[in-house]
Every structure is written in structure tokens, then in C-alpha cells.
Amino acid sequence: MNFDDIFHIEAYGNYIKIGTDKMILTPKTLSDFAEKLPSNFLQIHKSFIINFDKIKLIDGNLITLNKDLKVPIGKSFRKSVLARI
């Protein structure tokens, strides 16, 4: 899988949903998968990691990605998101 094709990764129990043009479900935890991601990925919520290159809009506590998917920014992650901008 090409990392550039990934929009976001979402925790789903002991699985993760990988958002590309399709949704891929794989038996890994978010923290295990996060270790293998390049630097353009950022965890913005306890359940979400996004591809920073796919951001379309940041509005308050929501990030809209290229696919018009809205992902919340968690309170504990807001500072790191703002520092990245």
C-alpha cells in the first residue's frame, strides 16, 4: 500500500480502518500501525491519524480531508496540530 493514498486511519477496536479510495479493515491496533507511518501523518484524536497532506480545511475542532470527511481534533492533540500548521 502506498502511504500517499491514505487519507486517514481510524481505530476500530483491535482493528483499524484505513481510508483510501476504498475503506480497508485490518487486524492491527492504531498504535502499532502509527509506528510505521512517515512524518506526514499526525494523530489528531485518540481514534484518528490523518495524512497531513490531505487536509482541505481546519474549522474549529474539525479537520476536513480531501474526501470531505470531517475528523474531530481531540483536546489533548490540539496543541500538536496547531504547532504543525
N, C-alpha and C positions, 0 to 999 in steps of 0.2 A: 504494500500500500504506500502510495506517495503521500507524505505529510502535507504537501501543498493542497491536496484535495480535501483535507479535513477542515470543516467549519468549527465544530465543537465536539467535545466528549462529555457525556453525561453519566454520572454514577447511577447504577440501577441494581442495587443490592450487591451481590458478588459478581455482577456483570457490568459492562459498560456499553453504552450506546455511542457509536461513532457516527457523527453526522457528516456525510459527504453528499453527493447527489442522491445516494441511497442511504438508508439507515442500516448500520451493521451492528449486530449484537454479539459480543464476545465474552467468554468467561474469564475476565480479569477484573481486578479492583482498580479504581481510579488512581490510587497512589502508586500501584505497580506500573501502570501504563505511563503515568506522568514522568517517571524516571527516564523513560526512553525518548521523550519528546524534545525537539530542538528549542532554541531560545525564543522563537516567535510565538510560543504557546504560553498562556498565562492562566493560572487558576483564579477565577473571579468569584467563586462561591464554593461552598463545601461540596456541592454536587456537579459543578461545571468547570471545565477548562475550555478556553476558546483559542482559536488561531487569531492572533492579534492582527494579522494581515487581512482578515476577512471582516473587520469592523466596518460597518456602514454609518452608524450613528451612536453617540452616547447621549442619553437623555435622562438626567437624574440618576436613578439607581437601576436603569435598564440599558443594556447594550443590544443594539440591533445589528445582526450579522447580514451578510450579503443575501442570504436566502429569506430575509425578512423574519428570521427567528429572533424573538426577544428573550434575552437571558438576564436574570437579575444579578446585581452586584451585591455580594454579601457584605455586611457591615465590617467584618474583620479583614476583608480583602480590598475594601475601597481605597485605602491609602496606597497600596501597591499598584492598583490600577491607575490612579491619578499620577503617581510617580512615573509610570511607564509612558504616559502621554507626553 
